[in-house]
Amino acid sequence: MTYITVINPFEVPQGREKDALSMWETFAEYFRKQPGYISTRLHKAINPDAKFHLVNVAEWESAEAFQAALSNPELQDIAKELPGDIPSYPGLYQIIRT
């Protein structure tokens, strides 16, 4: 079975890592409960000057399952309570070579 990979890099302003990690935990808790969710891993840049300080890589059963999780009004309510100054750039990817 081929899964979909969600790669979501975060630009974390200096001094905001604790807030970014808390935000990630909140979203991760929500997504873990959604149908089609498989796993997630959060990566931290080794270089402190990296544009993307944190990068989340998640696996989902399908793009449709991920989109359904994004469309859930519960997620919209969660997002309203989180900091808006930590931009992220999620994208869906599929493996084409190994």
C-alpha positions as MATLAB code, in Angstrom:
seq = 'MTYITVINPFEVPQGREKDALSMWETFAEYFRKQPGYISTRLHKAINPDAKFHLVNVAEWESAEAFQAALSNPELQDIAKELPGDIPSYPGLYQIIRT';
ca = [
       0.000    0.000    0.000;
       1.266    3.478   -0.865;
       0.792    6.121    1.762;
       0.831    9.894    1.464;
       3.547   11.860    3.223;
       2.798   15.288    4.638;
       5.919   17.425    4.975;
       5.315   20.583    6.967;
       8.255   22.925    7.657;
       7.863   25.649   10.287;
       9.566   29.039   10.449;
      10.142   29.563   14.148;
      11.084   33.080   15.267;
      14.026   33.244   17.650;
      12.909   32.614   21.209;
       9.641   30.973   20.138;
      10.680   27.306   20.062;
       8.756   26.469   23.246;
       5.583   27.970   21.738;
       6.163   26.152   18.450;
       6.612   22.817   20.223;
       3.450   23.386   22.239;
       1.578   24.226   19.039;
       2.921   21.073   17.369;
       1.831   18.948   20.348;
      -1.685   20.384   20.160;
      -2.007   19.647   16.452;
      -0.367   16.213   16.800;
      -2.837   15.233   19.512;
      -5.722   16.152   17.208;
      -4.336   14.412   14.117;
      -3.480   11.180   15.968;
      -7.216   10.663   16.576;
      -8.237   11.106   12.941;
      -9.151    8.266   10.539;
      -6.322    7.502    8.138;
      -3.551    8.865   10.362;
      -0.493    6.585   10.545;
       2.437    8.391   12.163;
       4.344   11.632   12.580;
       7.887   12.687   13.410;
       9.092   16.167   14.264;
      12.600   17.117   13.154;
      14.715   19.980   14.504;
      17.347   21.722   12.386;
      20.911   21.249   13.556;
      21.947   24.590   12.061;
      20.440   27.436   14.148;
      20.344   29.624   11.015;
      18.146   27.216    9.050;
      15.067   28.842    7.506;
      12.906   25.997    8.776;
      13.750   25.314   12.406;
      11.211   22.490   12.738;
       9.974   20.078   10.086;
       7.106   17.677   10.645;
       6.879   14.529    8.511;
       3.646   12.569    8.799;
       2.192    9.545    7.025;
      -1.464    9.202    6.108;
      -3.398    6.426    4.401;
      -4.554    8.844    1.701;
      -4.727   12.472    0.661;
      -8.485   12.284    1.200;
      -8.043   11.212    4.832;
      -5.674   14.109    5.452;
      -7.977   16.595    3.729;
     -10.921   15.329    5.791;
      -8.918   15.934    8.979;
      -8.089   19.461    7.786;
     -11.744   20.173    6.980;
     -13.009   19.137   10.396;
     -14.480   22.157   12.262;
     -12.781   20.869   15.431;
      -9.407   21.654   13.844;
     -10.526   25.153   12.926;
     -11.454   25.778   16.569;
      -8.062   24.477   17.732;
      -6.203   26.653   15.213;
      -7.927   29.828   16.457;
      -6.291   29.380   19.867;
      -2.726   28.941   18.602;
      -0.047   31.540   17.778;
      -0.293   32.955   14.270;
       3.311   34.117   13.992;
       4.826   30.671   13.415;
       4.147   30.040    9.724;
       4.110   26.561    8.261;
       4.057   25.288    4.697;
       2.402   21.861    4.520;
       2.546   19.840    1.331;
       1.466   16.342    0.282;
       4.037   14.031   -1.255;
       4.216   10.486   -2.524;
       7.255    8.250   -2.770;
       8.347    7.789   -6.362;
      11.718    6.071   -5.811;
      13.463    4.192   -3.035;
];
